[in-house]
């Protein structure tokens, strides 16, 4: 159980996909304007990451030992299919959220954090349960990064920010500061 907890915390904080490994920056920069939208995007990513982890475990167990040359293409096909299912479900269940997420929802397909999860999980040799904890930790870390950035951006709207630093300049400064803070977790769990 301690190993599963370590995998979860490591993926969430120590090796945060967005703030440490710099994966998934497109939704991080684009959807982090409002906390509610960032949280929903994070939940959509958690769902896709979890399903991708299950699919990667299946592929690693039953397909890729016989055709290892299909590894990357099979991961891409699975991820694209899963995102289309999520997109259709959100469009049907919450048209408002679908409009809020806009182009960033289909961009989950090309979100390198999703593909990175499948590749990292395979390279680390995680079994099914370890892969699920890895996906959950990665998704929670991505959601945490999105919500932190969105809350800071909402707060800075009320602050007196110089005109030169407004907009994407401020977002990049905030992203760099958050990244530095999360890189501090690297020494937290060393033995």
Helices and strands as residue ranges (DSSP letters): H 2-9, I 10-14, H 25-30, H 35-62, G 68-70, H 71-93, H 95-101, H 103-106, H 112-124, H 128-156, G 163-165, H 168-183, G 184-187
